[in-house]
Structures are given as C-alpha cells and as structure tokens.
Amino acid sequence: MKLLSPCTDKCENKNGYCTGCLRSISEISEWKTLSFIEKLEIYKKIEKRRRLQLK
C-alpha cells in the first residue's frame, strides 16, 4: 500500500513547519525514502499540529 504525500504546493516555512502540509523540512526531504509505517507516523504528527493550529 502506498501513502500519498500530504504536499499542497503551498510551501512556506513558518515556525519550522510548512504552512501547507505541516511537515518539517526533514520530513519533506526524507518522504520518498520512508517506509509506510514511518509515513503513517508523520501523518499522525500532522494531525496533532493541525489540531494545535486550530486552537
């Protein structure tokens, strides 16, 4: 199974995370080499960041 990149092509680094996809620079640059499980972990982090952003 393959996970698509959460990239939204709205790259802007704010507070260490892209404002479009909420990933760090290292998460973005390593995405293609990560395993399915590692990508799932990043998706979990993105959801946490999104919830914090909504507060």
PyMOL Python script that loads the backbone (N, CA, C, O; Angstrom):
from pymol import cmd

cmd.read_pdbstr("""\
ATOM      1  N   MET A   1       0.835  -1.170   0.000  1.00  0.00           N
ATOM      2  CA  MET A   1       0.000   0.000   0.000  1.00  0.00           C
ATOM      3  C   MET A   1       0.888   1.245   0.000  1.00  0.00           C
ATOM      4  O   MET A   1       1.946   1.260   0.630  1.00  0.00           O
ATOM      5  N   LYS A   2       0.458   2.273  -0.699  1.00  0.00           N
ATOM      6  CA  LYS A   2       1.255   3.478  -0.832  1.00  0.00           C
ATOM      7  C   LYS A   2       0.513   4.672  -0.238  1.00  0.00           C
ATOM      8  O   LYS A   2      -0.688   4.838  -0.449  1.00  0.00           O
ATOM      9  N   LEU A   3       1.240   5.496   0.504  1.00  0.00           N
ATOM     10  CA  LEU A   3       0.658   6.725   1.050  1.00  0.00           C
ATOM     11  C   LEU A   3       1.095   7.900   0.189  1.00  0.00           C
ATOM     12  O   LEU A   3       2.280   8.048  -0.110  1.00  0.00           O
ATOM     13  N   LEU A   4       0.157   8.722  -0.205  1.00  0.00           N
ATOM     14  CA  LEU A   4       0.479   9.904  -0.986  1.00  0.00           C
ATOM     15  C   LEU A   4       1.075  10.978  -0.089  1.00  0.00           C
ATOM     16  O   LEU A   4       0.797  11.037   1.109  1.00  0.00           O
ATOM     17  N   SER A   5       1.884  11.808  -0.683  1.00  0.00           N
ATOM     18  CA  SER A   5       2.464  12.923   0.043  1.00  0.00           C
ATOM     19  C   SER A   5       1.370  13.913   0.429  1.00  0.00           C
ATOM     20  O   SER A   5       0.460  14.170  -0.359  1.00  0.00           O
ATOM     21  N   PRO A   6       1.453  14.470   1.634  1.00  0.00           N
ATOM     22  CA  PRO A   6       0.464  15.464   2.053  1.00  0.00           C
ATOM     23  C   PRO A   6       0.740  16.858   1.481  1.00  0.00           C
ATOM     24  O   PRO A   6       0.085  17.826   1.866  1.00  0.00           O
ATOM     25  N   CYS A   7       1.695  16.962   0.576  1.00  0.00           N
ATOM     26  CA  CYS A   7       2.077  18.251  -0.007  1.00  0.00           C
ATOM     27  C   CYS A   7       0.876  18.938  -0.666  1.00  0.00           C
ATOM     28  O   CYS A   7       0.082  18.306  -1.362  1.00  0.00           O
ATOM     29  N   THR A   8       0.768  20.249  -0.427  1.00  0.00           N
ATOM     30  CA  THR A   8      -0.315  21.040  -1.022  1.00  0.00           C
ATOM     31  C   THR A   8       0.219  22.112  -1.967  1.00  0.00           C
ATOM     32  O   THR A   8      -0.538  22.964  -2.431  1.00  0.00           O
ATOM     33  N   ASP A   9       1.518  22.074  -2.253  1.00  0.00           N
ATOM     34  CA  ASP A   9       2.187  23.069  -3.112  1.00  0.00           C
ATOM     35  C   ASP A   9       2.007  24.496  -2.613  1.00  0.00           C
ATOM     36  O   ASP A   9       1.925  25.429  -3.412  1.00  0.00           O
ATOM     37  N   LYS A  10       1.946  24.665  -1.317  1.00  0.00           N
ATOM     38  CA  LYS A  10       1.851  25.989  -0.696  1.00  0.00           C
ATOM     39  C   LYS A  10       2.998  26.124   0.301  1.00  0.00           C
ATOM     40  O   LYS A  10       2.792  26.443   1.472  1.00  0.00           O
ATOM     41  N   CYS A  11       4.188  25.878  -0.182  1.00  0.00           N
ATOM     42  CA  CYS A  11       5.353  25.828   0.695  1.00  0.00           C
ATOM     43  C   CYS A  11       5.713  27.193   1.269  1.00  0.00           C
ATOM     44  O   CYS A  11       5.943  28.163   0.547  1.00  0.00           O
ATOM     45  N   GLU A  12       5.753  27.226   2.564  1.00  0.00           N
ATOM     46  CA  GLU A  12       6.212  28.393   3.309  1.00  0.00           C
ATOM     47  C   GLU A  12       6.610  27.884   4.679  1.00  0.00           C
ATOM     48  O   GLU A  12       5.811  27.257   5.375  1.00  0.00           O
ATOM     49  N   ASN A  13       7.831  28.152   5.057  1.00  0.00           N
ATOM     50  CA  ASN A  13       8.330  27.657   6.330  1.00  0.00           C
ATOM     51  C   ASN A  13       7.995  28.658   7.427  1.00  0.00           C
ATOM     52  O   ASN A  13       8.536  29.763   7.465  1.00  0.00           O
ATOM     53  N   LYS A  14       7.104  28.260   8.309  1.00  0.00           N
ATOM     54  CA  LYS A  14       6.715  29.116   9.424  1.00  0.00           C
ATOM     55  C   LYS A  14       6.805  28.285  10.700  1.00  0.00           C
ATOM     56  O   LYS A  14       6.181  27.229  10.809  1.00  0.00           O
ATOM     57  N   ASN A  15       7.579  28.765  11.650  1.00  0.00           N
ATOM     58  CA  ASN A  15       7.757  28.052  12.920  1.00  0.00           C
ATOM     59  C   ASN A  15       8.336  26.655  12.728  1.00  0.00           C
ATOM     60  O   ASN A  15       8.058  25.760  13.525  1.00  0.00           O
ATOM     61  N   GLY A  16       9.132  26.457  11.691  1.00  0.00           N
ATOM     62  CA  GLY A  16       9.774  25.169  11.466  1.00  0.00           C
ATOM     63  C   GLY A  16       8.962  24.166  10.677  1.00  0.00           C
ATOM     64  O   GLY A  16       9.422  23.052  10.428  1.00  0.00           O
ATOM     65  N   TYR A  17       7.747  24.550  10.275  1.00  0.00           N
ATOM     66  CA  TYR A  17       6.882  23.649   9.514  1.00  0.00           C
ATOM     67  C   TYR A  17       6.321  24.353   8.287  1.00  0.00           C
ATOM     68  O   TYR A  17       6.080  25.560   8.306  1.00  0.00           O
ATOM     69  N   CYS A  18       6.119  23.595   7.236  1.00  0.00           N
ATOM     70  CA  CYS A  18       5.479  24.120   6.037  1.00  0.00           C
ATOM     71  C   CYS A  18       4.035  24.483   6.390  1.00  0.00           C
ATOM     72  O   CYS A  18       3.337  23.696   7.030  1.00  0.00           O
ATOM     73  N   THR A  19       3.590  25.658   5.982  1.00  0.00           N
ATOM     74  CA  THR A  19       2.220  26.064   6.301  1.00  0.00           C
ATOM     75  C   THR A  19       1.194  25.307   5.463  1.00  0.00           C
ATOM     76  O   THR A  19       0.015  25.269   5.816  1.00  0.00           O
ATOM     77  N   GLY A  20       1.628  24.709   4.363  1.00  0.00           N
ATOM     78  CA  GLY A  20       0.703  23.948   3.520  1.00  0.00           C
ATOM     79  C   GLY A  20       0.443  22.543   4.031  1.00  0.00           C
ATOM     80  O   GLY A  20      -0.708  22.146   4.212  1.00  0.00           O
ATOM     81  N   CYS A  21       1.519  21.785   4.266  1.00  0.00           N
ATOM     82  CA  CYS A  21       1.356  20.376   4.656  1.00  0.00           C
ATOM     83  C   CYS A  21       1.690  20.099   6.121  1.00  0.00           C
ATOM     84  O   CYS A  21       1.473  18.990   6.611  1.00  0.00           O
ATOM     85  N   LEU A  22       2.213  21.097   6.812  1.00  0.00           N
ATOM     86  CA  LEU A  22       2.561  20.985   8.237  1.00  0.00           C
ATOM     87  C   LEU A  22       3.661  19.964   8.523  1.00  0.00           C
ATOM     88  O   LEU A  22       3.708  19.374   9.603  1.00  0.00           O
ATOM     89  N   ARG A  23       4.544  19.763   7.544  1.00  0.00           N
ATOM     90  CA  ARG A  23       5.697  18.888   7.772  1.00  0.00           C
ATOM     91  C   ARG A  23       6.945  19.738   7.975  1.00  0.00           C
ATOM     92  O   ARG A  23       7.022  20.875   7.509  1.00  0.00           O
ATOM     93  N   SER A  24       7.921  19.170   8.678  1.00  0.00           N
ATOM     94  CA  SER A  24       9.215  19.831   8.838  1.00  0.00           C
ATOM     95  C   SER A  24      10.018  19.643   7.550  1.00  0.00           C
ATOM     96  O   SER A  24       9.680  18.813   6.706  1.00  0.00           O
ATOM     97  N   ILE A  25      11.069  20.419   7.420  1.00  0.00           N
ATOM     98  CA  ILE A  25      11.928  20.303   6.237  1.00  0.00           C
ATOM     99  C   ILE A  25      12.486  18.884   6.124  1.00  0.00           C
ATOM    100  O   ILE A  25      12.532  18.331   5.025  1.00  0.00           O
ATOM    101  N   SER A  26      12.908  18.292   7.231  1.00  0.00           N
ATOM    102  CA  SER A  26      13.455  16.929   7.172  1.00  0.00           C
ATOM    103  C   SER A  26      12.383  15.915   6.783  1.00  0.00           C
ATOM    104  O   SER A  26      12.664  14.977   6.037  1.00  0.00           O
ATOM    105  N   GLU A  27      11.163  16.090   7.276  1.00  0.00           N
ATOM    106  CA  GLU A  27      10.074  15.178   6.900  1.00  0.00           C
ATOM    107  C   GLU A  27       9.775  15.280   5.405  1.00  0.00           C
ATOM    108  O   GLU A  27       9.497  14.273   4.754  1.00  0.00           O
ATOM    109  N   ILE A  28       9.833  16.485   4.871  1.00  0.00           N
ATOM    110  CA  ILE A  28       9.589  16.687   3.439  1.00  0.00           C
ATOM    111  C   ILE A  28      10.703  16.049   2.617  1.00  0.00           C
ATOM    112  O   ILE A  28      10.435  15.315   1.666  1.00  0.00           O
ATOM    113  N   SER A  29      11.956  16.331   2.984  1.00  0.00           N
ATOM    114  CA  SER A  29      13.080  15.839   2.184  1.00  0.00           C
ATOM    115  C   SER A  29      13.256  14.325   2.262  1.00  0.00           C
ATOM    116  O   SER A  29      13.764  13.720   1.317  1.00  0.00           O
ATOM    117  N   GLU A  30      12.850  13.705   3.359  1.00  0.00           N
ATOM    118  CA  GLU A  30      13.015  12.256   3.529  1.00  0.00           C
ATOM    119  C   GLU A  30      11.811  11.448   3.051  1.00  0.00           C
ATOM    120  O   GLU A  30      11.883  10.221   2.999  1.00  0.00           O
ATOM    121  N   TRP A  31      10.717  12.102   2.706  1.00  0.00           N
ATOM    122  CA  TRP A  31       9.446  11.431   2.413  1.00  0.00           C
ATOM    123  C   TRP A  31       9.593  10.252   1.453  1.00  0.00           C
ATOM    124  O   TRP A  31       9.052   9.177   1.714  1.00  0.00           O
ATOM    125  N   LYS A  32      10.307  10.434   0.361  1.00  0.00           N
ATOM    126  CA  LYS A  32      10.404   9.382  -0.665  1.00  0.00           C
ATOM    127  C   LYS A  32      11.138   8.137  -0.181  1.00  0.00           C
ATOM    128  O   LYS A  32      10.958   7.057  -0.743  1.00  0.00           O
ATOM    129  N   THR A  33      11.953   8.274   0.845  1.00  0.00           N
ATOM    130  CA  THR A  33      12.734   7.130   1.327  1.00  0.00           C
ATOM    131  C   THR A  33      12.125   6.454   2.554  1.00  0.00           C
ATOM    132  O   THR A  33      12.629   5.428   3.012  1.00  0.00           O
ATOM    133  N   LEU A  34      11.052   7.020   3.082  1.00  0.00           N
ATOM    134  CA  LEU A  34      10.452   6.473   4.303  1.00  0.00           C
ATOM    135  C   LEU A  34       9.577   5.252   4.027  1.00  0.00           C
ATOM    136  O   LEU A  34       9.006   5.109   2.946  1.00  0.00           O
ATOM    137  N   SER A  35       9.488   4.396   5.008  1.00  0.00           N
ATOM    138  CA  SER A  35       8.612   3.227   4.913  1.00  0.00           C
ATOM    139  C   SER A  35       7.161   3.660   5.117  1.00  0.00           C
ATOM    140  O   SER A  35       6.892   4.788   5.532  1.00  0.00           O
ATOM    141  N   PHE A  36       6.254   2.775   4.828  1.00  0.00           N
ATOM    142  CA  PHE A  36       4.827   3.032   5.017  1.00  0.00           C
ATOM    143  C   PHE A  36       4.536   3.417   6.468  1.00  0.00           C
ATOM    144  O   PHE A  36       3.804   4.372   6.726  1.00  0.00           O
ATOM    145  N   ILE A  37       5.103   2.682   7.396  1.00  0.00           N
ATOM    146  CA  ILE A  37       4.890   2.934   8.829  1.00  0.00           C
ATOM    147  C   ILE A  37       5.439   4.302   9.227  1.00  0.00           C
ATOM    148  O   ILE A  37       4.800   5.030   9.986  1.00  0.00           O
ATOM    149  N   GLU A  38       6.612   4.652   8.721  1.00  0.00           N
ATOM    150  CA  GLU A  38       7.195   5.957   9.036  1.00  0.00           C
ATOM    151  C   GLU A  38       6.325   7.094   8.494  1.00  0.00           C
ATOM    152  O   GLU A  38       6.171   8.130   9.141  1.00  0.00           O
ATOM    153  N   LYS A  39       5.768   6.891   7.318  1.00  0.00           N
ATOM    154  CA  LYS A  39       4.871   7.901   6.741  1.00  0.00           C
ATOM    155  C   LYS A  39       3.595   8.032   7.570  1.00  0.00           C
ATOM    156  O   LYS A  39       3.086   9.136   7.762  1.00  0.00           O
ATOM    157  N   LEU A  40       3.086   6.915   8.056  1.00  0.00           N
ATOM    158  CA  LEU A  40       1.909   6.966   8.938  1.00  0.00           C
ATOM    159  C   LEU A  40       2.201   7.779  10.196  1.00  0.00           C
ATOM    160  O   LEU A  40       1.355   8.543  10.661  1.00  0.00           O
ATOM    161  N   GLU A  41       3.391   7.611  10.734  1.00  0.00           N
ATOM    162  CA  GLU A  41       3.778   8.368  11.925  1.00  0.00           C
ATOM    163  C   GLU A  41       3.808   9.863  11.631  1.00  0.00           C
ATOM    164  O   GLU A  41       3.412  10.668  12.475  1.00  0.00           O
ATOM    165  N   ILE A  42       4.268  10.237  10.454  1.00  0.00           N
ATOM    166  CA  ILE A  42       4.274  11.653  10.077  1.00  0.00           C
ATOM    167  C   ILE A  42       2.852  12.161   9.934  1.00  0.00           C
ATOM    168  O   ILE A  42       2.552  13.279  10.352  1.00  0.00           O
ATOM    169  N   TYR A  43       1.975  11.366   9.353  1.00  0.00           N
ATOM    170  CA  TYR A  43       0.569  11.770   9.251  1.00  0.00           C
ATOM    171  C   TYR A  43      -0.037  12.011  10.636  1.00  0.00           C
ATOM    172  O   TYR A  43      -0.836  12.930  10.813  1.00  0.00           O
ATOM    173  N   LYS A  44       0.342  11.188  11.614  1.00  0.00           N
ATOM    174  CA  LYS A  44      -0.143  11.388  12.987  1.00  0.00           C
ATOM    175  C   LYS A  44       0.362  12.716  13.545  1.00  0.00           C
ATOM    176  O   LYS A  44      -0.383  13.444  14.202  1.00  0.00           O
ATOM    177  N   LYS A  45       1.634  13.029  13.278  1.00  0.00           N
ATOM    178  CA  LYS A  45       2.204  14.298  13.726  1.00  0.00           C
ATOM    179  C   LYS A  45       1.498  15.475  13.061  1.00  0.00           C
ATOM    180  O   LYS A  45       1.238  16.493  13.701  1.00  0.00           O
ATOM    181  N   ILE A  46       1.191  15.329  11.776  1.00  0.00           N
ATOM    182  CA  ILE A  46       0.492  16.390  11.042  1.00  0.00           C
ATOM    183  C   ILE A  46      -0.864  16.664  11.682  1.00  0.00           C
ATOM    184  O   ILE A  46      -1.254  17.820  11.845  1.00  0.00           O
ATOM    185  N   GLU A  47      -1.576  15.610  12.041  1.00  0.00           N
ATOM    186  CA  GLU A  47      -2.893  15.786  12.669  1.00  0.00           C
ATOM    187  C   GLU A  47      -2.778  16.517  14.007  1.00  0.00           C
ATOM    188  O   GLU A  47      -3.606  17.371  14.322  1.00  0.00           O
ATOM    189  N   LYS A  48      -1.752  16.180  14.793  1.00  0.00           N
ATOM    190  CA  LYS A  48      -1.533  16.874  16.062  1.00  0.00           C
ATOM    191  C   LYS A  48      -1.237  18.349  15.816  1.00  0.00           C
ATOM    192  O   LYS A  48      -1.767  19.217  16.509  1.00  0.00           O
ATOM    193  N   ARG A  49      -0.391  18.629  14.833  1.00  0.00           N
ATOM    194  CA  ARG A  49      -0.047  20.019  14.512  1.00  0.00           C
ATOM    195  C   ARG A  49      -1.273  20.783  14.021  1.00  0.00           C
ATOM    196  O   ARG A  49      -1.455  21.954  14.354  1.00  0.00           O
ATOM    197  N   ARG A  50      -2.103  20.125  13.237  1.00  0.00           N
ATOM    198  CA  ARG A  50      -3.318  20.766  12.725  1.00  0.00           C
ATOM    199  C   ARG A  50      -4.269  21.123  13.877  1.00  0.00           C
ATOM    200  O   ARG A  50      -4.852  22.208  13.900  1.00  0.00           O
ATOM    201  N   ARG A  51      -4.414  20.200  14.824  1.00  0.00           N
ATOM    202  CA  ARG A  51      -5.280  20.471  15.983  1.00  0.00           C
ATOM    203  C   ARG A  51      -4.752  21.638  16.810  1.00  0.00           C
ATOM    204  O   ARG A  51      -5.526  22.475  17.273  1.00  0.00           O
ATOM    205  N   LEU A  52      -3.439  21.693  16.995  1.00  0.00           N
ATOM    206  CA  LEU A  52      -2.843  22.794  17.749  1.00  0.00           C
ATOM    207  C   LEU A  52      -3.026  24.121  17.018  1.00  0.00           C
ATOM    208  O   LEU A  52      -3.215  25.165  17.642  1.00  0.00           O
ATOM    209  N   GLN A  53      -2.969  24.066  15.707  1.00  0.00           N
ATOM    210  CA  GLN A  53      -3.128  25.258  14.882  1.00  0.00           C
ATOM    211  C   GLN A  53      -4.547  25.823  14.988  1.00  0.00           C
ATOM    212  O   GLN A  53      -4.742  27.035  14.892  1.00  0.00           O
ATOM    213  N   LEU A  54      -5.526  24.957  15.183  1.00  0.00           N
ATOM    214  CA  LEU A  54      -6.922  25.381  15.254  1.00  0.00           C
ATOM    215  C   LEU A  54      -7.285  26.006  16.601  1.00  0.00           C
ATOM    216  O   LEU A  54      -8.330  26.645  16.727  1.00  0.00           O
ATOM    217  N   LYS A  55      -6.434  25.826  17.595  1.00  0.00           N
ATOM    218  CA  LYS A  55      -6.725  26.375  18.936  1.00  0.00           C
ATOM    219  C   LYS A  55      -6.518  27.868  18.971  1.00  0.00           C
ATOM    220  O   LYS A  55      -6.715  28.495  20.012  1.00  0.00           O
TER     221      LYS A  55
END
""", "prot")
cmd.dss("prot")
cmd.show_as("cartoon", "prot")
cmd.util.cbc("prot")
cmd.orient("prot")
